[in-house]
Amino acid sequence: MVARLVVAAPSSGSGKTTVATGLMAAFTAAGLAVSPHKVGPDYIDPGYHSLATGRPGRNLDAYMCGPELVAPLFAHGAAGCDLAVVEGVMGLYDGASGHGELASTAHVAKLLRAPVVLVVDASSQSRSVAALVHGFASWDPEVRVGGVILNKVGSERHEELLREALDSSGVPVLGALRRAPQVRAPSRHLGLVPVAERRAEALASVAALASQVREGCDLEALLALARGAAPLSGAAWDPCGAFPGPAPSRLHRCAAPPRGGSAPDPGSGGPVRVGQSAADRPAASSSNAGRAGISTSDGQEPLDEPDGRERPVVAMAGGAAFSFAYAEHAELLAAAGAEVVTFDPLHDEELPPGTRGLVIGGGFPEVYTPELSANEPLRKAVAELAASGAPVAAECAGLLYLARELDGKPMCGVLDATARMSERLTLGYREAVAVSDSVLAGVGTRMRGHEFHRTVVEPGAGAAPAWGLHAPERRVEGFVQQGVHASYLHTHWAAEPGIARRFVERCKA
C-alpha cells in the first residue's frame, strides 16, 4: 500500500496548505510519484496540489461520499504512487456541524490508518506549544500524531525555545519554517485565488514552498513516518464498477482524463482523448498545461461504443472562470460511455463539435462577468443547446452562467432568473432530496452536498425546483426545466454514480 501521511493543524490559518503543498512539491522534485489529496469539499487547495505534483488533486469527504468510500477513493487516486500527502481541513478534530467527528481530518486519518503531522503556528508562543501539542496528540488515542512542523518561527532563538519545550512531549519536531512572504497566495471573497487564474505566479509560489520545505523539514523522517502507515484493506474505487445494475462496457478505459486543453483540473497536461493509454498521452508543458482557449479538436475521429455507435460528446466547462470540478465526475462520465471534452467559456466561441450534453461546474464567473458576457456566440450556443432539450448540468457558477444576467450583464438566458454578488457568505454542508425528475436524478433521490458562494439568484427556485434541502434549514432550491438541472448545490457523484450514468443515457437518447 502507498506510503501516506495527513497534514493537520489545531485551527484554520496555521499553514496546512503551505506545508502540504510544499511537501508535495519537494517530494515530487526528489523523484517520487506523489498523490495529492484534500479532506473536505474545497476545490481551490487541490489546484495548488495538482500544480505541485502533476497529478489531479482529489478530495476525501466523508460527509458527502460517506465514510465507506474514503479509503477506496484514496486508493483509486493513489494507485501507482510512492507517497500520498493528504491536507486536512480546519482544525484536526473539526467535522461537520452537529455530526461529531464525521468528515473531520481526524476521522479521515483514522479511515486511512495514516499518521498525522501537526502544523502549529508558533508565531506568538514558546513553551506553551508543548501543552498545545500534548492536548492534540492525546485527545483521541486512535489518532496517531507522529510529528510536528513548526510554522511562522521568528528566529533561531525562537526555534530553540520551541524545540526545547517539545523535547519532553513525545512528539518529534520534523520541521521548522520561518515566515516567508514570497510563498503567500493572494485571497479574496471565497479564499485563495485559484491556480487557473494565476498560473505563472502560482508556479513560482509552489517552487518557493518546495525550497522552504526542503530547507526546514526533515524529509527523510517524514517519508519514514509515511511508510509506517498501517495497511489498508479493501479494493480501490473503480469508476467502471461503480454503477448499480449491469455495468457499462469494460472496454472503456474509464480513468482517462477528458480531452481538450482547458480542463477544470489546472494541473492537467495537453489534449487527451478518453480511451488513450497513459503512454500515449501528451506530456504536460508550460506552454499548454492547463492553459485556457486551446482547441478542443485533436484531429482524431470520435470514439465509438463497442456496438459501433458513436460515444456522445459531453462538453465540460473549464478555464479560469469554471475551475471547480471533482476529477471523479469526468471519470464517471467516461465510464458511462461519454467522450468528455473540455472548453473554456472565456475564450471558445463554440461548444465542442458534436456536443450532446453540457456540464458547467463551479468557479468564479462573478470575477469574469464582462468577459463571459462579451462572448455572445458561446452564450447563444449554450442557450440553443438547452432549448433543444439536451442534458445540461450546472452547479453554482454554472447556475449563474445560465441565468438571464449576472450583476447586470447578459448571460445565457436559459433560466428566467437574475444573479448578483452579495455581502453574505453562504457556506456549509447540506442534506438534499430531488423534488423534480431531471437528467441527473429521479424524484426522491437523496444526496449530501455543500454550498459555497457570495451570490444570490432571484428567484431561488423555479416552478420545478432541483432540490429540497432539509438540513440545516428546510427550503427548495434550483431549477429543472427540459434537460436543464441547475443548482447552487455542489455534489460528489461518486456518492451516487447513477447520476453520471443517467446523464449519459439522456445524451444518447
N, C-alpha and C positions, 0 to 999 in steps of 0.2 A: 504493500500500500504506500502511496505517496507520503513523503515527509510533510508535516504541516504544523503551523502554529497560528494562534489567534492573537492579533494586536488589539488590546483593550485599553481602557483608561478609567479613572474614577468619575470623569464627567466629560461632557462635550467641551471642545475648545482646548483640550490638553495636548493635542498634537498627534492624534491617531493617524490622520491622513498623511501628515508629514512623514511619520516613521514608517507606516505601512508602504507607502509609495516609494520611499527611499530604499527600504529593504528589497522590494520587488525589483527596482532598477539595479541595485547593487548586485544582487544575486544573479540577475539576468546578464549583467555585464561580465560576471565571473564565469559565464558559460552554462549556467543551469537553466533548464526549462521551467519557468515559474508560472504557476496557475494563480491568477488573481481573483479574489472573492470579497464580497461585501455583505455584512449582516444587515438585514432590513431592506426596505424598498428603494433606497436612494439610487438615482440614476447618475448623478454627477461624479461622485468619487470613482465609480468604476471606469469612467472615461480616462481619468489620470492613471488608474491601474493598467488599463489597456495600453496606454502610451508607454508605460514603464516596462511592460513585458512583451508586447507584440501579440498578445492573446486577448480574446474578448473578456472583459470584466463581467463576472457573474454574481448575481445576488442569491443569498441564502436567507429566506424569510419564512420562519416557522409559523407566523400568523397567516399569511396569505396562502402558502402552499401546504401547511401542516407539518408538524414535527417529523412525520414519517418520510417526507420527501427530502429533508435537508441532506442527509448523508448520500442518498442516491444522486441528487443533483450535484452535490460536491464531487462525487466520484466521476460523474459524466464530464464535468468541466476540467477536472484534474487529470484525466486519462492521459498517459504518456508523459507526464511531467515528473521532474525530480523533486519539486518542492511546491507547496501551496501556502500562500500567505493570505489570511482572512482578516480583513479590517472590521472591527466591531462597530457598534452603533451606540451613541450616547455614553452613559456610564456602564460599567461592566454588568451590573445587575438590573439595569433599567429595561423593562419589557413593555408589552402592550398594556395600556392603561386598564386596570381592573382585572387583569388576567395573570397576576403573579409574575413568574419568571418567563412566561411564554414570549418567544421572539427576542429575548434579551441576548446579549453577547455571551453571557454565562450559559444560557440554555443551549445555544448553538455550539459552544465549545464542548459541552457535555455530549451533545448528539454526535459530534465529530471525534470525541475522545482525544481532543487536541490540547496541548499545553498552551497557557496564556502568558503573553508578555505584557506587563502593565506599564503603560506610558504615563509618567507623572510630570505634571507641570510643576517644576521645582522653583519657579521664579520668586516666590515670596515665602519660602520656608527653608529650614535647615534640618534640625534634629526631629522636628515634627513629622518629617517624611517617613520615619520608621513606624510611627503609630498608624499613619495612613496606610502604608503597605501591609502592615500586620493585620489591620482590620479587613482589607480586601482579600488577603490571602487566606484568612481563617473563617470568613463569613460562611462559605459553603465548602465543606470538605470534599465534595465531588468535583470542584473546580481546582485544577492544578495551576497555580500561578508559579511559573517556572523561572521568572526573571523580571527585572525592572529596567526600563530605559528612562533615564532622567532627561527631561526636555527643558529648554529655556534656562540652562545653567548660566550663571552670570560671570564666573571667573574660575580660575584654578582653585583658589581658596574655597569658594563656594562648593565646588565639586568635592574637595577633600572632606568638608563638613558633612555633606550628604552621604558620601561613601562610608564615612566613619559611623554615622548614625545607623546605617543599614547593615553594618557588619554583623550585628547580633540578631538580625531579623529572620535569618534562614532563607531569605530570598536574594539570590545573587544579582548584582548590578551588571547588566550586559551591555550597557552603553550610557554615554552622557553627551548630550548635544547642546551646543551653545546657541544663543539667539542668532538667527541668520535671516535678515530681511529679504535677501535675494531669493529665498525659497518660498516666499509667501505668494499665494494665488489670490487675485482680486475677488471680492464678493459683491453681491447685490441682493435684490429682494428675496431670492429663494436659495441663497447660499453661494458657493463658489461659482465663478463663471465657467461654463463647460469648456472642455478641451476643444470642441469643434469650433468655438468662436475665437480661440487664441492659440492656435496650434504651435506657431513658432515660439511664442513666449512660454507656452506650456512645456515644450521640449527642453528649453533652457532651464526651466524650473526643475523638471524631473532630473536632468543631468546634475544640477546643483544638489538636489536631495540625495542622489546616489553618492556623490562625493562626500557630502556631510556624514552620511551614514557609514560609509567605508572608514572614514577617519575617526568617528566617535563611537562605533559599536564593535563588539566582538563577534564578527560574522561566523567564525568557526564555532563558537559556543552556541550561537543562535541556531545554526544548522544542526548541531548535535542535539539540541533540545527538540527541534522539529522532528528529527529522526527517531526520537524516543517516544513519539506518539503511539498510543496503543492501537492494535489492529482494528480495522473496521470490517464488519460482516455485511453481507447482502450485496446484491447486484447494483451496478450503476444504472441510473435512469437512461432510458433509450427512447428517443422521440418516435422511432418506428414501432416500438412495443407499447407506447403509452395510450393508444386508443382503445376504448371499450369495444367489444364485439370483434368481428373479423378485421384483421389488421390490413392496412393498405399494403400494396405490393412491396415485398422485401427487396425488390430490385432497385428501389430508390436509395441513393446514398444520402441518408437523412440528415446528417450533421453538417453538410456543406453550407457555407455562408451564402447569402444572396449575391447575385451578380449585380454589377453596376458600381460606379465609382464614388457614390456619395452615401454609403451605408450609415445607418444610425450609429453603429459602433465606430468611434473615431479612431480606433487603432487598427482597423482592418486594412488589408492590403489592396492590390489592384483589382480590376474587374474579375469576378469569378462567377461561373455558372453553377447552379445547383446540379450536382452529378459529377463535377470534376473531382479527381482524386487529389490528395494533398500534394503529391509530387508534381502535378500539372498546373498548380495554381501559380499565378504571377507573384513574384516576391514583392513585399511592401517596399516602397521607396519614398524619399522625402518629396518627390515630385508629384506623387499621386495618392499616397496613403491617406485616406480619409478626406481628400480634397473635394470640395463641392463643385458640381457642374460638369463632371466628366461624363462623356456619352455613356448611356446605358447599353448601347449596342456593342457587341464584341465580335460581330462578323460571323457568328455561328447560327445554324438553323435552330428553331425552338426544339426543346427536348420533348420526347414522346413518352406516353404511358406504355406499359408492356403490351397493351392490346392495340397499339398503333395510334391511339388518339393523342392529339397534342395536349401537353400539360398546360393548364390555364395560367396565364401570367398574373401574378398578384404584385401590384406596384406598392412599394413601401417608402414612405416619405423619410428623407434623411437630411443631411446638411446642418448648417448652424441653427436654423430655426426649429428643427424637429430632431433633436439628437437623443431623445429618451426612448430606449427600447430594451427589452429583455431579450438576450440572444436566443433563448429557447422559443420565442414566438416564430421567428423565421425558420428555425429548425422544425418546428411542428407543422408549419405550413408546407414546407418541403416534403416532410414525411407523409402528409395527407395528399400529396400529388401535385402541388403547385410549383411553378417556377417563380421564385421571388426575385424581383428586380427593384433595386433602389433608385430613387430620383431625388433631386433637390428642388423644392418649390421656389427657392430664391433665384435659381438660375435656369432651370429647364422650362421651356415654354410648352412642352408637350408631355403627356404621360407616356411611359414606355410603350413601344409598339405591341399591339395585341392585348392590352390591359383588360382583364376581365373582373378584377376586384382591386380594391384600394384599402390600404391600412395607413392611417395617419396617427402616429403616437404623440407622446408628449414633447415638450421643449419650451421655447421662448418666442412664440410668434409676436408677442407684445413688444419685443425688442426690435423686431424687423417688420413692423406693421407697414411702413411706407413701401418697402421693397416688395413685400408679398402682394400688396395692393397693386403695385405698378405692373406686376406680371399678369396682365389681363388675359393673355392667351391660355395660360395654365388654369387660371380661375374658371374660365369658360369651359375648358376641357373637363375639369372636375365636376362642374355643375351638370354638364351634359352626361357624364358617366352616371352620376347619381340619378338623374332624371330617367335614364334608361332602365333603372331598376337593378343595376349591378350592385353586388355587395360592397358596402363601404363601412369600415370600422374606424371610428375616431375616438381618441381618448384625450381629454384635457386640451392640449394645444390643438389637436385635430378638431375638437368641438368648436374652438374659437375660429379656426380657419373656415369651417363650413357655415358659420353664421353670416348674416347679411352684412354686418360691419363690425369692425374692431376699433375702438377708440375713434369712431367717426370715419374710418377709412373702409372702402368697399372690400369685402372678402368674397367668398364663393357664392353666397346667397342660396345655398342648399337648404338652410334652416331659416325659418321666419323668426329670427332672434337677433338681438344685438349683444355685443360683448364690450366690456370696458375694464380698465385697470381699477383696482380697489385698494384702500388702505388696509383692509382686513386680510390677514393670513388665514386661509383655510387649510388645515393640516391634521391628518390623523387617519388611523385605520377605520374601516367601515365594514359592516355586515350588510349584505345586499341580497335581494331576490329579484329575478327577472319578472317584470309585471306585464310585459308585452312580448309576443313572439317576434323573434328577429333573426337576422342572419348569423348571430352569434349564439343565441340561447333560446330555448323554449320557455314558456311561462312556467315559473316555479323553480327554475334553476337557481341554486344558491351559490354565492361567491363571497369571498372576502377580498377586499381591495383597500386602496388608500387614496386620499385626496391630498393635493399639494399645489396650491395656487393662490395668487393675489388678484384674481379677476372675478368678474360677475357676469353671468349670462342672464338676460331677461327676455322672455320668461325662463325660469329654471328648468321647466319640463314642458314637453309638447303634449298634444292630445293623447298620444300613446307614449308614456314615459318609458325610459330604458330600465330603470331600477327602482325598487322600493327599498329605501335604507331604513334599518331598524336599530342601528347602534352607530353612534351614541344617541341619535335622535331619529324620530320617525318622519320621513318625508319621501316624496317621489322626485326623481331626478333624471335628466337626459331626454333623448328624442329617439323614437323609432318611426321611420316613415319609408315606405317602399323597401329598398335594400339597405337603408342607412341605419346604423346604430351609432349614436353619438352621445358621449357622456363625459363628465369630469372624472369618473372613477377609473383609476389605474388598476388593472387586474394582472395576475400572472397565470398564463394559460396552462402551465404545467400542472396547476391545481385542478384544471378541468379541460383536458386535452380535446374533448369533444367539440369545444369552441372552434378550434382550428379546422377540424375535420368538417364540421357543419358549414363553416365559411367557404372552404374549398369546394365542397359539394354544390353549394349555391353558385359558385363561379363556373362550375362545369355545366350547370343546368341550361 
